[in-house]
Every structure is written in structure tokens, then in C-alpha cells.
Amino acid sequence: MTDFLAFLFPIITGILTILVLKLLSARPFRKDMPYDAPPPNWIATIGYVYMSRAEFLNEKGSLEFYRPEVGCVYLFNGESHSTLMRLPKNIRFSSRGEVENFLTDYPKGLEITVYHHPTKPDEAFAIPQT
């Protein structure tokens, strides 16, 4: 039994070390959790929708879906930057018409809040207005 435990100990220790390192290096928010609040030190600024379109997806062989994609532009220190709005990954539509109807809430020029990293302005996201 002692030999078996001696064999398992470095494996378990290695796995736990990897898990701890992953947790410590994790970003303060997850891209697949679109409505998370931004980290407290991120800067809120005004941005504008510059693009909204239906993205065609073909998943699992023959299933076809459309997913909305909304792009926003904003200024930081006089330079223009852009980001995509965070929308839940499960928002999918079976027809282009359905997604275009959804996108009517995000017309070009719509003012929107964009959050960006204080020293890396290309790290940013916009949250849909509710």
C-alpha cells in the first residue's frame, strides 16, 4: 500500500499544482460569461455600434444557425479602438430574418458603454444595454 501511495503522491501533487496555477492566472472575467461586471479598475467609456451582422454557423454536421455579432468603436487617448459586444453564446436563431430582427436593437451609431483595461485599451468589451 505504501508503494502505491508513493506512486500516486507526485501525480496528485502535479495535478493540484496545475489547477492552482490555472486559477491564479485566470482572467478576472470569462469571455463566455457576457454579463459579468468589469474588473473594478477597468475604465468605462462611451462607444458606438459600428457593425451588426448575422454570423452563419454550421454545427454538428447539418444543423445551421445564425448568431448576432455586434461591433463597437471607442476612443482612448485620442486613438480609436474596437471590440465585439458580449452576447450569450446560446443566442442562436434558425433564420437570418430572426437574427436581423434581434439586431434592430443595435443599429449603427447606437451609443453604448465600453469597458477597457486601463493600460491595454485593446482589451475591452461592451455589455448590451438592458
C-alpha positions as CSV (number, residue, x, y, z in Angstrom):
1,M,0.0,0.0,0.0
2,T,2.8,2.4,0.8
3,D,4.4,1.9,-2.6
4,F,1.1,2.7,-4.3
5,L,0.7,5.9,-2.2
6,A,4.3,6.8,-3.0
7,F,3.5,6.3,-6.7
8,L,0.2,8.5,-6.5
9,F,1.6,11.3,-4.4
10,P,3.7,13.1,-7.2
11,I,0.8,12.6,-9.7
12,I,-1.7,14.2,-7.4
13,T,0.7,16.9,-6.4
14,G,1.3,17.7,-10.0
15,I,-2.4,17.9,-10.8
16,L,-3.1,20.2,-7.9
17,T,-0.2,22.4,-8.8
18,I,-1.5,22.8,-12.4
19,L,-5.0,23.6,-11.1
20,V,-3.7,26.2,-8.7
21,L,-1.6,27.8,-11.4
22,K,-4.6,27.9,-13.7
23,L,-6.7,29.6,-11.1
24,L,-4.0,32.2,-10.3
25,S,-3.5,33.0,-14.0
26,A,-7.3,33.2,-14.8
27,R,-8.6,36.5,-16.2
28,P,-10.9,38.5,-13.9
29,F,-13.9,37.7,-16.1
30,R,-14.7,35.0,-18.6
31,K,-15.5,35.7,-22.3
32,D,-18.3,33.2,-22.3
33,M,-20.0,34.9,-19.3
34,P,-21.1,38.1,-21.1
35,Y,-22.9,39.9,-18.4
36,D,-20.1,39.8,-15.8
37,A,-19.3,43.1,-14.3
38,P,-16.0,44.5,-15.5
39,P,-13.0,44.4,-13.1
40,P,-13.1,47.4,-10.7
41,N,-10.1,49.1,-12.2
42,W,-11.3,49.0,-15.8
43,I,-12.4,52.3,-17.4
44,A,-15.9,52.8,-18.7
45,T,-16.2,55.0,-21.8
46,I,-18.7,55.8,-24.4
47,G,-18.6,53.8,-27.6
48,Y,-20.8,53.4,-30.7
49,V,-22.1,50.4,-32.6
50,Y,-20.3,50.4,-36.0
51,M,-21.4,47.0,-37.2
52,S,-24.1,44.5,-36.6
53,R,-24.5,41.3,-38.7
54,A,-25.7,37.8,-38.7
55,E,-22.9,35.2,-38.4
56,F,-23.8,31.9,-40.1
57,L,-22.9,28.8,-38.1
58,N,-23.0,25.2,-39.3
59,E,-22.5,23.0,-36.4
60,K,-22.8,19.2,-35.7
61,G,-22.9,18.4,-39.4
62,S,-26.2,19.6,-40.8
63,L,-27.6,22.0,-38.1
64,E,-27.5,25.5,-39.3
65,F,-27.8,28.6,-37.0
66,Y,-27.3,32.3,-37.2
67,R,-25.7,34.2,-34.3
68,P,-25.7,38.0,-33.9
69,E,-22.4,39.9,-33.9
70,V,-22.2,43.5,-32.8
71,G,-19.0,45.6,-33.1
72,C,-18.4,48.8,-31.1
73,V,-15.8,51.5,-31.6
74,Y,-14.4,53.8,-28.8
75,L,-11.7,56.3,-28.2
76,F,-8.9,56.1,-25.7
77,N,-6.1,58.8,-25.5
78,G,-7.2,60.0,-28.9
79,E,-6.8,56.6,-30.6
80,S,-9.7,54.6,-32.0
81,H,-10.2,51.0,-30.8
82,S,-12.9,48.4,-31.4
83,T,-14.3,45.4,-29.7
84,L,-17.2,43.0,-30.0
85,M,-20.2,43.2,-27.7
86,R,-20.5,40.3,-25.4
87,L,-23.6,38.3,-26.2
88,P,-24.5,35.0,-24.6
89,K,-23.2,32.1,-26.7
90,N,-26.6,30.4,-26.6
91,I,-28.2,33.2,-28.5
92,R,-28.8,31.5,-31.8
93,F,-31.5,31.8,-34.5
94,S,-32.7,29.3,-37.1
95,S,-33.1,32.0,-39.8
96,R,-31.3,35.1,-40.9
97,G,-34.6,37.1,-40.5
98,E,-34.8,36.2,-36.8
99,V,-31.3,37.4,-36.1
100,E,-31.8,40.6,-38.1
101,N,-34.9,41.3,-36.1
102,F,-32.8,40.9,-32.9
103,L,-30.2,43.2,-34.3
104,T,-32.7,46.1,-34.8
105,D,-32.0,46.9,-31.1
106,Y,-28.3,47.6,-32.0
107,P,-28.4,50.0,-35.0
108,K,-25.2,51.6,-36.3
109,G,-24.4,54.7,-34.3
110,L,-26.1,53.5,-31.1
111,E,-24.3,54.9,-28.0
112,I,-23.1,52.1,-25.7
113,T,-20.8,51.7,-22.7
114,V,-17.5,50.1,-23.4
115,Y,-15.2,48.9,-20.6
116,H,-11.4,48.6,-21.3
117,H,-8.2,47.8,-19.4
118,P,-6.6,51.0,-18.0
119,T,-3.2,50.3,-19.7
120,K,-4.2,47.9,-22.5
121,P,-7.1,49.6,-24.3
122,D,-7.4,46.8,-26.8
123,E,-8.6,44.5,-24.0
124,A,-12.2,45.7,-23.9
125,F,-15.8,44.6,-24.1
126,A,-19.3,46.1,-24.3
127,I,-22.3,44.8,-22.5
128,P,-25.7,45.0,-24.1
129,Q,-27.9,47.8,-22.6
130,T,-30.8,46.5,-20.6
